[in-house]
Amino acid sequence: MYSDTVRNRVILTFAIGVLCVCGQAWSATLYENARIIVDARRAPIENGALLVDGGRVKKVGANGTITVPASTTRVDLAGKTVIPALIDTHIHIGFQKDLVYAEANYTRENLLDQLNRYAVAGYAAVMSLGT
């Protein structure tokens, strides 16, 4: 249903988030060789590196520009894109299915389908404003 590129990007975003929160007893990890999108107003960092230490992103830059301790774990992300998680604070979830907007569409399956679509697109949180 979703392209491998989109799926990999979202999985990677969530995986780095999980590693930041509970990763490896808070040891430093350097994610290398990734395309890193830091800000929509700036060009992506091609062949970038991202240092996570103590559960937090400490440094972001081009490969070879980040100094790390010898004990740092290195993870090769060649061919992957890392983006900040997105947040949408204005959605109306559940009622739309295909081109039909109706109360009958408000089912568990449709809600999960729509939430999964947001997740695959890189959204970590959404807020429904109801109808």
N, CA, C and O atoms as CSV, one atom per row, in Angstrom:
chain,resi,resn,atom,element,x,y,z
A,1,MET,N,N,0.819,-1.191,0.000
A,1,MET,CA,C,0.000,0.000,0.000
A,1,MET,C,C,0.871,1.267,0.000
A,1,MET,O,O,0.580,2.220,-0.723
A,2,TYR,N,N,1.939,1.274,0.811
A,2,TYR,CA,C,2.838,2.422,0.874
A,2,TYR,C,C,4.182,2.017,0.284
A,2,TYR,O,O,4.570,0.851,0.361
A,3,SER,N,N,4.888,2.971,-0.303
A,3,SER,CA,C,6.180,2.647,-0.905
A,3,SER,C,C,7.191,2.271,0.166
A,3,SER,O,O,7.076,2.700,1.314
A,4,ASP,N,N,8.177,1.474,-0.207
A,4,ASP,CA,C,9.211,1.073,0.740
A,4,ASP,C,C,9.967,2.278,1.261
A,4,ASP,O,O,10.361,2.298,2.427
A,5,THR,N,N,10.180,3.287,0.423
A,5,THR,CA,C,10.895,4.486,0.850
A,5,THR,C,C,10.149,5.197,1.966
A,5,THR,O,O,10.745,5.566,2.978
A,6,VAL,N,N,8.848,5.391,1.788
A,6,VAL,CA,C,8.041,6.075,2.812
A,6,VAL,C,C,8.009,5.234,4.078
A,6,VAL,O,O,8.193,5.758,5.177
A,7,ARG,N,N,7.779,3.947,3.936
A,7,ARG,CA,C,7.711,3.057,5.104
A,7,ARG,C,C,9.047,3.080,5.854
A,7,ARG,O,O,9.051,3.183,7.081
A,8,ASN,N,N,10.171,2.987,5.154
A,8,ASN,CA,C,11.486,3.003,5.797
A,8,ASN,C,C,11.736,4.318,6.509
A,8,ASN,O,O,12.312,4.333,7.597
A,9,ARG,N,N,11.308,5.430,5.907
A,9,ARG,CA,C,11.511,6.736,6.526
A,9,ARG,C,C,10.756,6.820,7.853
A,9,ARG,O,O,11.293,7.303,8.850
A,10,VAL,N,N,9.529,6.355,7.858
A,10,VAL,CA,C,8.725,6.422,9.075
A,10,VAL,C,C,9.248,5.460,10.125
A,10,VAL,O,O,9.338,5.814,11.300
A,11,ILE,N,N,9.591,4.258,9.719
A,11,ILE,CA,C,10.138,3.291,10.667
A,11,ILE,C,C,11.416,3.841,11.282
A,11,ILE,O,O,11.639,3.704,12.484
A,12,LEU,N,N,12.248,4.456,10.468
A,12,LEU,CA,C,13.493,5.023,10.957
A,12,LEU,C,C,13.231,6.160,11.927
A,12,LEU,O,O,13.900,6.253,12.956
A,13,THR,N,N,12.278,7.021,11.628
A,13,THR,CA,C,11.944,8.130,12.517
A,13,THR,C,C,11.521,7.603,13.887
A,13,THR,O,O,11.993,8.082,14.918
A,14,PHE,N,N,10.629,6.617,13.888
A,14,PHE,CA,C,10.171,6.063,15.151
A,14,PHE,C,C,11.271,5.288,15.858
A,14,PHE,O,O,11.373,5.339,17.084
A,15,ALA,N,N,12.098,4.570,15.101
A,15,ALA,CA,C,13.179,3.793,15.707
A,15,ALA,C,C,14.169,4.706,16.412
A,15,ALA,O,O,14.610,4.399,17.520
A,16,ILE,N,N,14.523,5.813,15.795
A,16,ILE,CA,C,15.446,6.743,16.439
A,16,ILE,C,C,14.788,7.336,17.672
A,16,ILE,O,O,15.449,7.533,18.691
A,17,GLY,N,N,13.494,7.624,17.595
A,17,GLY,CA,C,12.778,8.128,18.770
A,17,GLY,C,C,12.811,7.137,19.913
A,17,GLY,O,O,13.042,7.519,21.060
A,18,VAL,N,N,12.584,5.878,19.617
A,18,VAL,CA,C,12.624,4.840,20.652
A,18,VAL,C,C,14.024,4.718,21.218
A,18,VAL,O,O,14.193,4.614,22.433
A,19,LEU,N,N,15.031,4.727,20.356
A,19,LEU,CA,C,16.404,4.637,20.830
A,19,LEU,C,C,16.780,5.837,21.686
A,19,LEU,O,O,17.548,5.703,22.639
A,20,CYS,N,N,16.247,7.005,21.354
A,20,CYS,CA,C,16.530,8.196,22.154
A,20,CYS,C,C,15.943,8.052,23.548
A,20,CYS,O,O,16.548,8.490,24.527
A,21,VAL,N,N,14.770,7.441,23.644
A,21,VAL,CA,C,14.094,7.325,24.931
A,21,VAL,C,C,14.660,6.187,25.767
A,21,VAL,O,O,14.879,6.349,26.967
A,22,CYS,N,N,14.900,5.036,25.144
A,22,CYS,CA,C,15.306,3.876,25.946
A,22,CYS,C,C,16.541,3.190,25.400
A,22,CYS,O,O,16.779,2.019,25.695
A,23,GLY,N,N,17.306,3.878,24.633
A,23,GLY,CA,C,18.403,3.244,23.914
A,23,GLY,C,C,19.634,2.916,24.727
A,23,GLY,O,O,20.192,3.773,25.412
A,24,GLN,N,N,20.037,1.704,24.646
A,24,GLN,CA,C,21.342,1.190,25.029
A,24,GLN,C,C,21.920,1.829,26.285
A,24,GLN,O,O,23.055,2.306,26.267
A,25,ALA,N,N,21.170,1.847,27.358
A,25,ALA,CA,C,21.633,2.382,28.640
A,25,ALA,C,C,22.195,3.792,28.481
A,25,ALA,O,O,23.168,4.167,29.135
A,26,TRP,N,N,21.571,4.552,27.610
A,26,TRP,CA,C,21.941,5.950,27.384
A,26,TRP,C,C,23.337,6.122,26.812
A,26,TRP,O,O,23.928,7.190,26.972
A,27,SER,N,N,23.884,5.114,26.154
A,27,SER,CA,C,25.194,5.267,25.529
A,27,SER,C,C,25.060,6.097,24.256
A,27,SER,O,O,23.986,6.180,23.660
A,28,ALA,N,N,26.164,6.703,23.858
A,28,ALA,CA,C,26.153,7.547,22.667
A,28,ALA,C,C,26.064,6.687,21.410
A,28,ALA,O,O,26.708,5.643,21.312
A,29,THR,N,N,25.257,7.139,20.451
A,29,THR,CA,C,25.117,6.459,19.167
A,29,THR,C,C,25.235,7.497,18.061
A,29,THR,O,O,24.587,8.542,18.110
A,30,LEU,N,N,26.058,7.208,17.071
A,30,LEU,CA,C,26.207,8.082,15.917
A,30,LEU,C,C,25.559,7.401,14.718
A,30,LEU,O,O,25.995,6.331,14.293
A,31,TYR,N,N,24.518,8.023,14.176
A,31,TYR,CA,C,23.843,7.535,12.979
A,31,TYR,C,C,24.486,8.258,11.803
A,31,TYR,O,O,24.459,9.487,11.734
A,32,GLU,N,N,25.071,7.487,10.867
A,32,GLU,CA,C,25.872,8.071,9.798
A,32,GLU,C,C,25.300,7.784,8.416
A,32,GLU,O,O,24.497,6.869,8.234
A,33,ASN,N,N,25.729,8.579,7.454
A,33,ASN,CA,C,25.464,8.371,6.030
A,33,ASN,C,C,24.009,8.562,5.638
A,33,ASN,O,O,23.586,8.066,4.595
A,34,ALA,N,N,23.248,9.258,6.436
A,34,ALA,CA,C,21.829,9.470,6.153
A,34,ALA,C,C,21.615,10.814,5.467
A,34,ALA,O,O,22.436,11.725,5.573
A,35,ARG,N,N,20.507,10.913,4.772
A,35,ARG,CA,C,20.010,12.213,4.308
A,35,ARG,C,C,19.190,12.743,5.478
A,35,ARG,O,O,18.212,12.112,5.879
A,36,ILE,N,N,19.574,13.898,6.033
A,36,ILE,CA,C,18.923,14.414,7.232
A,36,ILE,C,C,18.201,15.718,6.910
A,36,ILE,O,O,18.800,16.690,6.449
A,37,ILE,N,N,16.914,15.705,7.165
A,37,ILE,CA,C,16.106,16.915,7.001
A,37,ILE,C,C,15.922,17.506,8.392
A,37,ILE,O,O,15.213,16.948,9.229
A,38,VAL,N,N,16.571,18.643,8.627
A,38,VAL,CA,C,16.543,19.271,9.942
A,38,VAL,C,C,15.407,20.277,10.037
A,38,VAL,O,O,14.766,20.414,11.079
A,39,ASP,N,N,15.167,20.975,8.938
A,39,ASP,CA,C,14.234,22.097,8.942
A,39,ASP,C,C,13.733,22.280,7.511
A,39,ASP,O,O,14.520,22.229,6.565
A,40,ALA,N,N,12.447,22.490,7.355
A,40,ALA,CA,C,11.871,22.647,6.011
A,40,ALA,C,C,12.407,23.887,5.300
A,40,ALA,O,O,12.301,23.992,4.078
A,41,ARG,N,N,12.978,24.822,6.051
A,41,ARG,CA,C,13.493,26.055,5.446
A,41,ARG,C,C,14.931,25.922,4.966
A,41,ARG,O,O,15.471,26.841,4.350
A,42,ARG,N,N,15.560,24.768,5.247
A,42,ARG,CA,C,16.953,24.558,4.837
A,42,ARG,C,C,17.060,23.313,3.975
A,42,ARG,O,O,16.235,22.403,4.064
A,43,ALA,N,N,18.071,23.287,3.157
A,43,ALA,CA,C,18.322,22.104,2.319
A,43,ALA,C,C,18.699,20.921,3.213
A,43,ALA,O,O,19.308,21.115,4.265
A,44,PRO,N,N,18.344,19.699,2.807
A,44,PRO,CA,C,18.735,18.518,3.582
A,44,PRO,C,C,20.252,18.393,3.659
A,44,PRO,O,O,20.975,18.889,2.795
A,45,ILE,N,N,20.714,17.732,4.696
A,45,ILE,CA,C,22.133,17.418,4.828
A,45,ILE,C,C,22.332,16.059,4.177
A,45,ILE,O,O,21.881,15.042,4.705
A,46,GLU,N,N,22.997,16.038,3.049
A,46,GLU,CA,C,23.288,14.778,2.362
A,46,GLU,C,C,24.496,14.138,3.042
A,46,GLU,O,O,25.419,14.846,3.446
A,47,ASN,N,N,24.505,12.818,3.174
A,47,ASN,CA,C,25.580,12.117,3.882
A,47,ASN,C,C,25.821,12.731,5.252
A,47,ASN,O,O,26.944,13.074,5.619
A,48,GLY,N,N,24.736,12.857,5.988
A,48,GLY,CA,C,24.789,13.491,7.296
A,48,GLY,C,C,24.999,12.503,8.432
A,48,GLY,O,O,24.944,11.286,8.253
A,49,ALA,N,N,25.241,13.069,9.602
A,49,ALA,CA,C,25.429,12.285,10.817
A,49,ALA,C,C,24.599,12.914,11.933
A,49,ALA,O,O,24.397,14.127,11.974
A,50,LEU,N,N,24.127,12.060,12.832
A,50,LEU,CA,C,23.260,12.481,13.928
A,50,LEU,C,C,23.767,11.794,15.184
A,50,LEU,O,O,23.769,10.565,15.255
A,51,LEU,N,N,24.198,12.567,16.180
A,51,LEU,CA,C,24.704,12.015,17.429
A,51,LEU,C,C,23.614,12.065,18.485
A,51,LEU,O,O,23.076,13.128,18.794
A,52,VAL,N,N,23.294,10.888,19.037
A,52,VAL,CA,C,22.324,10.777,20.130
A,52,VAL,C,C,23.096,10.332,21.358
A,52,VAL,O,O,23.785,9.313,21.327
A,53,ASP,N,N,22.983,11.092,22.440
A,53,ASP,CA,C,23.695,10.771,23.677
A,53,ASP,C,C,22.803,11.124,24.854
A,53,ASP,O,O,22.186,12.189,24.875
A,54,GLY,N,N,22.736,10.243,25.819
A,54,GLY,CA,C,21.899,10.500,26.983
A,54,GLY,C,C,20.428,10.620,26.641
A,54,GLY,O,O,19.675,11.293,27.346
A,55,GLY,N,N,20.012,9.969,25.558
A,55,GLY,CA,C,18.611,10.006,25.172
A,55,GLY,C,C,18.204,11.257,24.427
A,55,GLY,O,O,17.013,11.487,24.215
A,56,ARG,N,N,19.168,12.073,24.022
A,56,ARG,CA,C,18.855,13.321,23.316
A,56,ARG,C,C,19.752,13.493,22.090
A,56,ARG,O,O,20.903,13.055,22.076
A,57,VAL,N,N,19.203,14.133,21.076
A,57,VAL,CA,C,20.018,14.472,19.904
A,57,VAL,C,C,20.962,15.584,20.333
A,57,VAL,O,O,20.527,16.650,20.768
A,58,LYS,N,N,22.253,15.327,20.208
A,58,LYS,CA,C,23.271,16.295,20.655
A,58,LYS,C,C,23.839,17.115,19.505
A,58,LYS,O,O,24.048,18.320,19.642
A,59,LYS,N,N,24.089,16.464,18.373
A,59,LYS,CA,C,24.697,17.167,17.244
A,59,LYS,C,C,24.177,16.590,15.945
A,59,LYS,O,O,23.874,15.401,15.855
A,60,VAL,N,N,24.077,17.445,14.938
A,60,VAL,CA,C,23.700,17.036,13.590
A,60,VAL,C,C,24.628,17.774,12.641
A,60,VAL,O,O,24.862,18.972,12.799
A,61,GLY,N,N,25.154,17.059,11.657
A,61,GLY,CA,C,26.031,17.706,10.691
A,61,GLY,C,C,26.443,16.736,9.600
A,61,GLY,O,O,25.944,15.614,9.522
A,62,ALA,N,N,27.351,17.183,8.772
A,62,ALA,CA,C,27.873,16.332,7.701
A,62,ALA,C,C,28.757,15.240,8.297
A,62,ALA,O,O,29.379,15.433,9.341
A,63,ASN,N,N,28.807,14.082,7.617
A,63,ASN,CA,C,29.710,13.010,8.069
A,63,ASN,C,C,31.108,13.562,8.261
A,63,ASN,O,O,31.584,14.370,7.464
A,64,GLY,N,N,31.763,13.119,9.326
A,64,GLY,CA,C,33.141,13.518,9.577
A,64,GLY,C,C,33.292,14.823,10.331
A,64,GLY,O,O,34.409,15.188,10.697
A,65,THR,N,N,32.196,15.543,10.578
A,65,THR,CA,C,32.295,16.831,11.272
A,65,THR,C,C,31.941,16.733,12.756
A,65,THR,O,O,32.080,17.708,13.494
A,66,ILE,N,N,31.486,15.563,13.192
A,66,ILE,CA,C,31.075,15.400,14.584
A,66,ILE,C,C,32.118,14.550,15.309
A,66,ILE,O,O,32.392,13.416,14.915
A,67,THR,N,N,32.692,15.107,16.365
A,67,THR,CA,C,33.671,14.390,17.168
A,67,THR,C,C,32.927,13.550,18.197
A,67,THR,O,O,32.054,14.049,18.907
A,68,VAL,N,N,33.284,12.265,18.271
A,68,VAL,CA,C,32.597,11.354,19.195
A,68,VAL,C,C,33.621,10.547,19.980
A,68,VAL,O,O,34.725,10.300,19.494
A,69,PRO,N,N,33.254,10.129,21.208
A,69,PRO,CA,C,34.151,9.263,21.985
A,69,PRO,C,C,34.350,7.916,21.275
A,69,PRO,O,O,33.512,7.509,20.470
A,70,ALA,N,N,35.452,7.231,21.573
A,70,ALA,CA,C,35.762,5.940,20.947
A,70,ALA,C,C,34.687,4.896,21.237
A,70,ALA,O,O,34.477,3.992,20.428
A,71,SER,N,N,34.008,5.004,22.368
A,71,SER,CA,C,33.019,3.998,22.755
A,71,SER,C,C,31.658,4.204,22.083
A,71,SER,O,O,30.723,3.448,22.349
A,72,THR,N,N,31.533,5.202,21.227
A,72,THR,CA,C,30.261,5.493,20.568
A,72,THR,C,C,29.882,4.385,19.601
A,72,THR,O,O,30.701,3.939,18.797
A,73,THR,N,N,28.624,3.944,19.688
A,73,THR,CA,C,28.102,2.960,18.743
A,73,THR,C,C,27.813,3.678,17.432
A,73,THR,O,O,27.283,4.789,17.436
A,74,ARG,N,N,28.155,3.056,16.319
A,74,ARG,CA,C,27.923,3.655,15.006
A,74,ARG,C,C,26.890,2.827,14.249
A,74,ARG,O,O,26.953,1.598,14.228
A,75,VAL,N,N,25.937,3.524,13.627
A,75,VAL,CA,C,24.884,2.863,12.855
A,75,VAL,C,C,24.884,3.473,11.457
A,75,VAL,O,O,24.747,4.687,11.305
A,76,ASP,N,N,25.038,2.632,10.442
A,76,ASP,CA,C,25.069,3.098,9.051
A,76,ASP,C,C,23.641,3.202,8.518
A,76,ASP,O,O,22.909,2.212,8.478
A,77,LEU,N,N,23.254,4.405,8.111
A,77,LEU,CA,C,21.915,4.648,7.567
A,77,LEU,C,C,21.957,4.993,6.079
A,77,LEU,O,O,21.099,5.725,5.586
A,78,ALA,N,N,22.942,4.474,5.372
A,78,ALA,CA,C,23.066,4.750,3.937
A,78,ALA,C,C,21.752,4.432,3.228
A,78,ALA,O,O,21.163,3.371,3.435
A,79,GLY,N,N,21.304,5.362,2.393
A,79,GLY,CA,C,20.070,5.180,1.645
A,79,GLY,C,C,18.810,5.526,2.419
A,79,GLY,O,O,17.709,5.386,1.886
A,80,LYS,N,N,18.940,5.971,3.653
A,80,LYS,CA,C,17.785,6.307,4.496
A,80,LYS,C,C,17.682,7.818,4.666
A,80,LYS,O,O,18.664,8.545,4.516
A,81,THR,N,N,16.476,8.271,4.981
A,81,THR,CA,C,16.226,9.680,5.277
A,81,THR,C,C,15.726,9.801,6.703
A,81,THR,O,O,14.853,9.041,7.121
A,82,VAL,N,N,16.267,10.746,7.454
A,82,VAL,CA,C,15.839,11.010,8.820
A,82,VAL,C,C,15.166,12.380,8.833
A,82,VAL,O,O,15.721,13.364,8.345
A,83,ILE,N,N,13.956,12.425,9.402
A,83,ILE,CA,C,13.233,13.689,9.523
A,83,ILE,C,C,12.717,13.835,10.943
A,83,ILE,O,O,12.534,12.835,11.637
A,84,PRO,N,N,12.478,15.069,11.388
A,84,PRO,CA,C,11.806,15.233,12.680
A,84,PRO,C,C,10.378,14.714,12.551
A,84,PRO,O,O,9.785,14.772,11.474
A,85,ALA,N,N,9.837,14.214,13.636
A,85,ALA,CA,C,8.448,13.762,13.603
A,85,ALA,C,C,7.543,14.961,13.352
A,85,ALA,O,O,7.804,16.058,13.844
A,86,LEU,N,N,6.485,14.747,12.587
A,86,LEU,CA,C,5.532,15.794,12.271
A,86,LEU,C,C,4.351,15.734,13.236
A,86,LEU,O,O,4.049,14.676,13.788
A,87,ILE,N,N,3.685,16.870,13.440
A,87,ILE,CA,C,2.494,16.962,14.286
A,87,ILE,C,C,1.432,17.720,13.517
A,87,ILE,O,O,1.706,18.791,12.975
A,88,ASP,N,N,0.217,17.180,13.461
A,88,ASP,CA,C,-0.904,17.866,12.817
A,88,ASP,C,C,-1.956,18.124,13.883
A,88,ASP,O,O,-2.533,17.183,14.430
A,89,THR,N,N,-2.205,19.377,14.177
A,89,THR,CA,C,-3.145,19.737,15.245
A,89,THR,C,C,-4.535,20.073,14.740
A,89,THR,O,O,-5.338,20.651,15.473
A,90,HIS,N,N,-4.830,19.716,13.491
A,90,HIS,CA,C,-6.176,19.996,12.965
A,90,HIS,C,C,-6.567,18.929,11.957
A,90,HIS,O,O,-6.363,19.085,10.754
A,91,ILE,N,N,-7.131,17.843,12.466
A,91,ILE,CA,C,-7.650,16.809,11.579
A,91,ILE,C,C,-9.080,16.487,11.991
A,91,ILE,O,O,-9.513,16.827,13.091
A,92,HIS,N,N,-9.802,15.830,11.096
A,92,HIS,CA,C,-11.151,15.332,11.363
A,92,HIS,C,C,-11.116,13.861,10.994
A,92,HIS,O,O,-11.309,13.498,9.833
A,93,ILE,N,N,-10.871,13.026,11.973
A,93,ILE,CA,C,-10.594,11.616,11.692
A,93,ILE,C,C,-11.858,10.760,11.743
A,93,ILE,O,O,-12.778,11.018,12.519
A,94,GLY,N,N,-11.873,9.754,10.907
A,94,GLY,CA,C,-12.869,8.702,10.994
A,94,GLY,C,C,-14.039,8.771,10.050
A,94,GLY,O,O,-14.596,7.732,9.696
A,95,PHE,N,N,-14.432,9.943,9.630
A,95,PHE,CA,C,-15.655,10.058,8.850
A,95,PHE,C,C,-15.439,9.893,7.346
A,95,PHE,O,O,-16.362,9.526,6.619
A,96,GLN,N,N,-14.235,10.162,6.887
A,96,GLN,CA,C,-13.985,10.054,5.448
A,96,GLN,C,C,-13.423,8.686,5.102
A,96,GLN,O,O,-12.544,8.166,5.789
A,97,LYS,N,N,-13.945,8.111,4.022
A,97,LYS,CA,C,-13.417,6.878,3.459
A,97,LYS,C,C,-13.528,7.010,1.962
A,97,LYS,O,O,-14.620,7.161,1.414
A,98,ASP,N,N,-12.382,6.951,1.301
A,98,ASP,CA,C,-12.320,7.231,-0.131
A,98,ASP,C,C,-12.873,8.648,-0.352
A,98,ASP,O,O,-12.364,9.599,0.242
A,99,LEU,N,N,-13.892,8.804,-1.184
A,99,LEU,CA,C,-14.446,10.139,-1.438
A,99,LEU,C,C,-15.746,10.389,-0.680
A,99,LEU,O,O,-16.416,11.396,-0.907
A,100,VAL,N,N,-16.106,9.462,0.230
A,100,VAL,CA,C,-17.372,9.578,0.961
A,100,VAL,C,C,-17.106,10.029,2.393
A,100,VAL,O,O,-16.271,9.453,3.091
A,101,TYR,N,N,-17.823,11.058,2.820
A,101,TYR,CA,C,-17.720,11.589,4.175
A,101,TYR,C,C,-19.061,11.326,4.858
A,101,TYR,O,O,-20.051,12.002,4.578
A,102,ALA,N,N,-19.085,10.320,5.772
A,102,ALA,CA,C,-20.355,9.929,6.376
A,102,ALA,C,C,-20.126,9.299,7.745
A,102,ALA,O,O,-19.052,8.769,8.030
A,103,GLU,N,N,-21.145,9.366,8.579
A,103,GLU,CA,C,-21.095,8.778,9.911
A,103,GLU,C,C,-20.849,7.269,9.851
A,103,GLU,O,O,-20.181,6.716,10.725
A,104,ALA,N,N,-21.380,6.605,8.833
A,104,ALA,CA,C,-21.219,5.157,8.683
A,104,ALA,C,C,-19.754,4.747,8.531
A,104,ALA,O,O,-19.407,3.596,8.796
A,105,ASN,N,N,-18.898,5.664,8.114
A,105,ASN,CA,C,-17.470,5.375,7.953
A,105,ASN,C,C,-16.721,5.353,9.275
A,105,ASN,O,O,-15.584,4.884,9.336
A,106,TYR,N,N,-17.343,5.853,10.331
A,106,TYR,CA,C,-16.665,5.970,11.624
A,106,TYR,C,C,-16.617,4.591,12.297
A,106,TYR,O,O,-17.437,4.265,13.155
A,107,THR,N,N,-15.624,3.796,11.874
A,107,THR,CA,C,-15.435,2.447,12.407
A,107,THR,C,C,-14.007,2.323,12.936
A,107,THR,O,O,-13.131,3.121,12.603
A,108,ARG,N,N,-13.802,1.321,13.752
A,108,ARG,CA,C,-12.465,1.068,14.284
A,108,ARG,C,C,-11.469,0.862,13.146
A,108,ARG,O,O,-10.367,1.410,13.173
A,109,GLU,N,N,-11.855,0.078,12.157
A,109,GLU,CA,C,-10.971,-0.216,11.031
A,109,GLU,C,C,-10.596,1.057,10.270
A,109,GLU,O,O,-9.436,1.235,9.898
A,110,ASN,N,N,-11.558,1.933,10.038
A,110,ASN,CA,C,-11.282,3.170,9.309
A,110,ASN,C,C,-10.407,4.110,10.141
A,110,ASN,O,O,-9.504,4.754,9.607
A,111,LEU,N,N,-10.675,4.187,11.447
A,111,LEU,CA,C,-9.832,5.010,12.321
A,111,LEU,C,C,-8.383,4.522,12.285
A,111,LEU,O,O,-7.459,5.320,12.128
A,112,LEU,N,N,-8.188,3.210,12.431
A,112,LEU,CA,C,-6.831,2.663,12.410
A,112,LEU,C,C,-6.162,2.870,11.059
A,112,LEU,O,O,-4.969,3.170,10.994
A,113,ASP,N,N,-6.922,2.711,9.985
A,113,ASP,CA,C,-6.369,2.944,8.651
A,113,ASP,C,C,-5.887,4.386,8.516
A,113,ASP,O,O,-4.790,4.633,8.014
A,114,GLN,N,N,-6.697,5.326,8.956
A,114,GLN,CA,C,-6.309,6.732,8.841
A,114,GLN,C,C,-5.118,7.056,9.736
A,114,GLN,O,O,-4.215,7.776,9.309
A,115,LEU,N,N,-5.090,6.546,10.962
A,115,LEU,CA,C,-3.953,6.789,11.852
A,115,LEU,C,C,-2.675,6.164,11.288
A,115,LEU,O,O,-1.600,6.754,11.390
A,116,ASN,N,N,-2.788,4.987,10.700
A,116,ASN,CA,C,-1.616,4.361,10.067
A,116,ASN,C,C,-1.116,5.191,8.897
A,116,ASN,O,O,0.091,5.284,8.676
A,117,ARG,N,N,-2.023,5.792,8.148
A,117,ARG,CA,C,-1.607,6.658,7.033
A,117,ARG,C,C,-0.821,7.867,7.552
A,117,ARG,O,O,0.181,8.265,6.958
A,118,TYR,N,N,-1.280,8.442,8.654
A,118,TYR,CA,C,-0.517,9.546,9.256
A,118,TYR,C,C,0.862,9.066,9.695
A,118,TYR,O,O,1.860,9.737,9.434
A,119,ALA,N,N,0.930,7.915,10.358
A,119,ALA,CA,C,2.210,7.391,10.831
A,119,ALA,C,C,3.168,7.141,9.676
A,119,ALA,O,O,4.345,7.493,9.762
A,120,VAL,N,N,2.683,6.540,8.602
A,120,VAL,CA,C,3.533,6.261,7.442
A,120,VAL,C,C,4.051,7.552,6.821
A,120,VAL,O,O,5.145,7.576,6.258
A,121,ALA,N,N,3.273,8.625,6.921
A,121,ALA,CA,C,3.692,9.915,6.365
A,121,ALA,C,C,4.633,10.676,7.303
A,121,ALA,O,O,5.103,11.758,6.953
A,122,GLY,N,N,4.916,10.123,8.497
A,122,GLY,CA,C,5.881,10.747,9.398
A,122,GLY,C,C,5.284,11.523,10.556
A,122,GLY,O,O,6.006,12.236,11.254
A,123,TYR,N,N,3.980,11.401,10.778
A,123,TYR,CA,C,3.335,12.118,11.875
A,123,TYR,C,C,3.427,11.303,13.155
A,123,TYR,O,O,3.044,10.133,13.179
A,124,ALA,N,N,3.937,11.922,14.226
A,124,ALA,CA,C,4.022,11.263,15.518
A,124,ALA,C,C,2.788,11.542,16.355
A,124,ALA,O,O,2.474,10.778,17.268
A,125,ALA,N,N,2.078,12.638,16.053
A,125,ALA,CA,C,0.884,13.000,16.825
A,125,ALA,C,C,-0.080,13.768,15.941
A,125,ALA,O,O,0.322,14.559,15.088
A,126,VAL,N,N,-1.371,13.515,16.168
A,126,VAL,CA,C,-2.433,14.251,15.495
A,126,VAL,C,C,-3.496,14.596,16.536
A,126,VAL,O,O,-3.637,13.907,17.546
A,127,MET,N,N,-4.234,15.662,16.278
A,127,MET,CA,C,-5.311,16.058,17.180
A,127,MET,C,C,-6.582,16.237,16.367
A,127,MET,O,O,-6.641,17.078,15.469
A,128,SER,N,N,-7.594,15.449,16.681
A,128,SER,CA,C,-8.844,15.542,15.977
A,128,SER,C,C,-9.721,16.618,16.606
A,128,SER,O,O,-9.864,16.686,17.827
A,129,LEU,N,N,-10.299,17.448,15.760
A,129,LEU,CA,C,-11.154,18.532,16.242
A,129,LEU,C,C,-12.621,18.162,16.212
A,129,LEU,O,O,-13.484,19.003,16.464
A,130,GLY,N,N,-12.909,16.903,15.904
A,130,GLY,CA,C,-14.293,16.469,15.853
A,130,GLY,C,C,-14.955,16.915,14.561
A,130,GLY,O,O,-14.287,17.258,13.585
A,131,THR,N,N,-16.275,16.902,14.576
A,131,THR,CA,C,-17.010,17.269,13.385
A,131,THR,C,C,-18.080,18.287,13.740
A,131,THR,O,O,-18.821,18.733,12.864
